[in-house]
Amino acid sequence: MADDSKQQLQPVVIRQGGNGIGLVLAALIVAGAAIYAINVWSTTKKETAPGKTLQEGVERIKEGVGKAIEQRQ
């Protein structure tokens, strides 16, 4: 039994993983989601842009002024 106490047990090592395909796939999914989010954000921003609303308002004012000038003449 004295010899048993002098022997050291080697730790059990469990190795997991593979060749990194899961990590690459996860990175592609995250990148795709980011691109989609930016695309949706930029599309909605264009539709609700204050510059577009201001431009439409200026055009309406021009039309109104033009009609008022025509009526005076």
C-alpha positions as CSV (number, residue, x, y, z in Angstrom):
1,M,0.0,0.0,0.0
2,A,2.9,2.3,0.5
3,D,3.6,2.2,-3.2
4,D,0.0,3.3,-4.0
5,S,0.3,6.5,-2.1
6,K,3.4,7.5,-4.0
7,Q,1.7,7.1,-7.4
8,Q,0.2,10.3,-8.7
9,L,-3.0,10.1,-10.6
10,Q,-3.1,11.9,-13.9
11,P,-5.9,14.4,-14.3
12,V,-8.7,13.5,-16.6
13,V,-8.8,15.9,-19.5
14,I,-11.8,16.1,-21.8
15,R,-11.2,17.9,-25.0
16,Q,-14.0,19.5,-26.8
17,G,-14.3,21.3,-30.0
18,G,-13.6,20.7,-33.6
19,N,-12.2,22.6,-36.5
20,G,-13.9,25.9,-35.9
21,I,-16.9,25.5,-38.3
22,G,-19.3,26.4,-35.5
23,L,-17.5,29.6,-34.7
24,V,-17.3,30.6,-38.4
25,L,-21.0,29.8,-38.7
26,A,-21.9,31.9,-35.6
27,A,-19.8,34.8,-37.0
28,L,-21.6,34.7,-40.3
29,I,-25.0,34.7,-38.6
30,V,-24.0,37.7,-36.4
31,A,-22.7,39.6,-39.4
32,G,-25.8,38.8,-41.4
33,A,-28.0,40.1,-38.6
34,A,-26.0,43.3,-38.3
35,I,-26.2,43.9,-42.1
36,Y,-30.0,43.3,-42.0
37,A,-30.5,45.6,-39.0
38,I,-28.5,48.4,-40.7
39,N,-30.4,47.9,-43.9
40,V,-33.8,48.2,-42.1
41,W,-32.6,51.2,-40.1
42,S,-31.4,53.1,-43.2
43,T,-34.6,52.3,-45.1
44,T,-36.9,53.6,-42.3
45,K,-34.6,56.6,-41.8
46,K,-35.0,57.5,-45.5
47,E,-38.8,57.3,-45.3
48,T,-39.1,59.5,-42.1
49,A,-36.2,61.8,-42.8
50,P,-37.0,65.4,-41.8
51,G,-35.2,66.7,-44.9
52,K,-37.8,65.0,-47.1
53,T,-40.7,66.4,-45.1
54,L,-39.1,69.9,-45.2
55,Q,-38.6,69.6,-48.9
56,E,-42.3,68.7,-49.4
57,G,-43.3,71.6,-47.3
58,V,-41.2,74.1,-49.3
59,E,-42.7,72.7,-52.5
60,R,-46.2,73.3,-51.1
61,I,-45.3,76.9,-50.1
62,K,-43.9,77.6,-53.6
63,E,-47.1,76.2,-55.2
64,G,-49.2,78.4,-52.8
65,V,-47.2,81.5,-53.5
66,G,-47.4,80.8,-57.3
67,K,-51.2,80.5,-57.1
68,A,-51.5,83.7,-55.0
69,I,-49.4,85.6,-57.6
70,E,-51.5,84.3,-60.4
71,Q,-54.7,85.3,-58.7
72,R,-53.5,88.9,-58.2
73,Q,-52.6,89.4,-61.8
